[in-house]
Structures are given as structure tokens and as C-alpha cells.
Amino acid sequence: MTDSSLRLLLEFENQAQRDRSQPPTFLHRRDRKFALMCEEQGVAPDAARWLAHLNRLSGPGTTQTSADPILRSWRRIATSFMAVGLIAGVLTMTGLLFYDGGQRINITVFLAFVLLHLVLALFTTVQSLAGWQPWRWLLQRFGVNPGHGEFIRLQPLLMARAAHLGGIAFASAGLITLLAMVVVQDLAFGWSTTLDTAAASYHELVSAVATPWAWLWPAAAPDLSLVEATRFFRAGEPATNPDPALWGQWWPFVTMLWTTWILLPRLLLWGFALTQTRQKARRLLASHPAMHALMYRLETPALDTGNSHHDADDLPDTNARSDCLPLPDSDVLLCWAGAGEPELPEGLRSGKQFVLHAGGTASLSDDDQAMQSIAVHLRARPKPVILLVRSWQPPTGELADFLESARGIWPDGSRVALVPLAPDSSQEPDAHQIQPWLRFAERVGSDFVQVSLPPLQMRDPYSAFGEHL
């Protein structure tokens, strides 16, 4: 089932799905550039050229294959209907032409069957135009992929196309079977009905049915004498014993009846369904929400500043120092990567009974031992852990891993007070040096790590006076 409209709709639908993961600025620049290229070439931008342009951008050897699985599914559906139609056509015609040599082949049965088939064919077209889906259970039963998105709305028309293809196969197989049996057998046709119907009335019915081809093949339009001579009843022979050759003169009528009122309507309705499918696919593409967005991007100029973010609305962060919490009272002090060397400040050294070192030149076993020692100490005396770091050195992944491991080993509810030290222990670190540690504490988790400033060390006023002397 090669149909450019269906393939175009499917490929556009899939491309629109992929574009949802792209930033709007990227899509605008890409599509606006395509519009300018079309303007230079003097052609109007449309969905087919747009998809071909994206295909070229994807690189050599890249082809659009996203529509192939769905189209193959519908080709399998149509092929299945045609296979069933071929088998049913042969069996149906064989049953209608069953002749045992004694009973006639009733033309009335042919007329009734043709009427039933014509009603079914028209119903198939009506249900497709109304949007009914009586075949949905069949698709779900066999796990066929009918499509997605806007393409789902084409399913009634596509099923009607497949059903009409099956009807064409049915009619063709029946016609071939009829002609073959006319050649190889001596068929005897006649007409009979339980109703009280005169031969003249039956002739009028047959003449009305044969109107489309009577002028083309007069022999296929039975006259009144043939109708009168070939009537039979449930038992016995007709009142007048006609020439046996008359019983076979109905085959041209039966052939044209089958061709005109079964095969030809199926061909016309299949062509109608084919046209409706293509037109609806074009309408769905034109009204697709992604198509409206594409047209806007094609027609609207894109202003490229080189940066997708502007800081016009950004305000300076004034909360760097206010996010620091007071230094808690604790007797546990952990120096990380040489912080506090060569000597700890007096404000941090006094009252600390448990001082450990980790990180930096310490080995992993030393870090683990310090972590375990603190865990034992916290179980006996639960207090925060004061962690000293150098403010001028950025936070490292090694410290993050250490804190993550400690969080799993130390008792629940343990907290860490991270204290950045300035190069001069008698001064507080600068604000720009505290900010990275605040962000680091936020990443680790504010429920476990806080940032505190070290206590200021008061200098001896007499020592300052001696310096002036």
C-alpha cells in the first residue's frame, strides 16, 4: 500500500514527536533557516521539503523508516482480506452453481445474493465515512500496529479500503469460477419463486437489472419468451417442455449481473475509499498542531544572541553570609586535608577532647578509621561534628564521598558543622570563599551539613602596643 499522503503524515507525526525533546530556540533557528533557504531557491516551504531537509541534516545514508512498520501492517491486513476473498469467491460461486442434473440453478437466488452483497458493500463505505470501527477487535486480536496520533483517525477508511480489496478479490474469483464452469459443464438455469409472480413481472425485474449492459450485449438481457420458457416449480417439469438449449442461455445474464453489480461497485467504492483516505490524510496534516507550530517558526524571524539565557531579571545573591548558622558546642573536631595546620585557632582548640585528621595526604584506611572512631564517640555522647576545611580550596568529590559514607555509619540525627578557615586564622573568610561551601552543603543535604563561621580570635592589646614601641 504505497501512498505518499499516508507516508507523509506518518513521517511528520514521528518528527513532531522527536521535536518535543528539543529546546524551542533550537527548533526556531533550525526551521527559520530552512524557510530562508526556500526563499532563496524560490520555492514554497511545505512538509515534504521540510522532512527532506531534515533527512539531509541527519547525514548521508539516513532514510526515514518510521512509517514503514505501520504501512507494512496495513499491507498485511489488505493481503489477508484479499486471500479470504479469493477463497470465499470460489466457494460461493461453486455453491451457487451447484447442479445435480435434475434441479435448475435458480436465477432468483443469484439476484438475492447480489442484492445482499451490494448492501454489505455500501454499509462498509457508510461506516468508514461515519468513523465507525467494527474491525477494531480484529486488530487487537492479532496485535497489528494501526498507527498512532492523528493517523488513528484514518483507521475506518483504511479498513474500508482493505474490505473493498477483499470484495474485489471475491468478485474476481467468483467471475473466473463462473466462466470456467460454463465452459466445462452444461449448466441449466431457470427461475422460480414461491410468490405468485407472473413471467411478465419477472421479466420487468430482469430487464431493469440488465439496463446498464442491455445496449452493449443484447444477449445478456433475457427476453420475455426466455423468461416464460425457463420457469420451473418445486416438482415436475414446466407446462411446456422448452428446448433444452434455452436453459443455458441465462449464463450471459448471470455473467454481466455478477460483473456489473458485484465487481464494478467494489471497484468504484475502493477507488472512492482511496480518494477519501488521501484527502483526509492531507486535511489531518494541514490541521496538525505541530504543523501550526512549524508554520509559525517558518514565518517568524529568529533573533540569535548567542546565548539562550539572559540575566536581565537575575538579582545578585545577598544571602551568602546570612545562610551560615552559629557554631555549635561540640568536643569532636575533624580537620580535613590539612585544615588548621600548623596550629589550630584558640577558639576552636579549647574544649576539644576528640581531634582527628582525614583527607588530603591521609590514606583511605585512615579516613575509615577516623569515621569509625567518631561513630563510637557519637553513640556515647551525641553531639555535632565540627569539620574544618580551607576556605580558599574548593569542595572536592573526596569530601562528598566521605560525608556520604559517614552519614550511613554515624548514628541517626548526626550533624556536621562545616567551618571554612581563612588563611589568617584571626579573620573570617571572605564572602566569595564561603559561597561555594554553602552550595556544597546544599547538595549534600542541609539536614546533615551546615556551614558555620569560625570564632574570631581576639588579639592581645598589649602585644599590639609593644609593636608600636
Secondary structure, DSSP 4 states (H G I P E B T S, - for coil): ---HHHHHHHHHHHHHHHHTTS-HHHHHHHHHHHHHHHHHHT----HHHHHHHHHHHT-TT----TTHHHHHHHHHHHHHHHHHHHHHHHHHHHHHT---SSSPEEHHHHHHHHHHHHHHHHHHHHHHHHT--TTHHHHHHHT-----GGGGGGHHHHHHHHHHHHHHHHHHHHHHHHHHHHHHS---EEB--SS---HHHHHHHHHHHTHHHHTT-GGGS--HHHHHHTB--SSS--SS---GGGGGTTHHHHHHHHIIIIIHHHHHHHHHHHHHHHHHHHHHHHT-HHHHHHHHHHHS-----S-S---TT------TTTTPPPPPP-SEEEEETTTT-S---HHHHTT--EEEEESTTS-HHHHHHHHHHHHHHHHHS--PEEEEEETTSPP-HHHHHHHHHHHHHSPTT--EEEEEEPSSTTSPPPHHHHHHHHHHHHHH-TTTEEE-PPPPPPPPHHHHHHHH-
